[in-house]
Structure formats: C-alpha cells, structure tokens
Amino acid sequence: MKKLTRKDFLKTCVPAVLSVVHLPAWLRGKEAARPAGSRGDQTTAPAQEKMIAFCGIGCSECPTFIATQKNDDKMREETAKKWSEMFHADIKPGDINCDGCTSQSSKLFNYCGKCDIRKCGKEKNVKNCAYCDEYPCEKLSAFFKNAPEAKATLDEIRKKRSSS
C-alpha cells in the first residue's frame, strides 16, 4: 500500500476524517454502519462531557475516541478497515487509540499528535481555539475551508462565552 506524505494526508484525508468525526455514519441514520455492540444512546463517550478539539471538531464523536474509551477492539478493527479504504492508507487497529485532542494523555491518533492547531492551542494553554484572543487565526481560517462545522462549533462556544 502506498505511503502518504503529510501534505497529501492533509489535502485528502483530513477533510474526509472530519466528515466521519463530525457525524459518524450511524448518526446519519445508516443503521448498518453502526459498529457492532454500540447502542443508539451511546454514540459518544459514556458519562463524559462532549470533548471539542482545539480546532472545533468533536473528539467525543470520533470512532477512534469512542473505541478507545470503550476499549472496543471490534470497533478499532472496523474503523481501521474503513479508514484504510477511505484514505488509501495502512491504518492498523492498534492505530485506533485516542483520548482526545485536549487530553493530557499521550494516546492520540497519528495525525492529531502532529497537528499544528493542537500544538498552538497547547502552547497557549487554552481549552480550545474559541478561548484564544487571536481567534480566528490564519491556521484556523485555512482549516475552516474544509471544516465549516468546526468553525460553527467554535463560533457557538464564543457566543456562549460572550453572553455569560
């Protein structure tokens, strides 16, 4: 299988990952796509507040995050297979481990550990980019072209912050 360069990954895979992360197939009403063993009322991490990544995507809706929190090897296998096909990459079930972008854990999905937006948010010690005085910066503006849902999420957080 062909190895992707980081640039190719960013251009082709990240937008596709975002479509999966923001609204998994089983949340879009495609029941057959629901991972075995998952229940309709537990599509996000159980008993946990929704985790929003620095960039605005919903970590707690990501199949990698969910599989990690549930320690669900079958879901890891299914996600690795699906993403390998979608992204033309060699993703193994062992790669499907992530405690979320904003966690202090070293357990992150491959790209998330290299993400410049995450790195910046960590350096500025903000909960996510909605809390940054420089919002929206150049990095985010470029990212939002492929992920308008992420912008809407961060804009909503900023709106709630300013009204409280």
Order of alpha helices (4+ residues) and beta strands (2+ residues): alpha-alpha-alpha-alpha-alpha-alpha
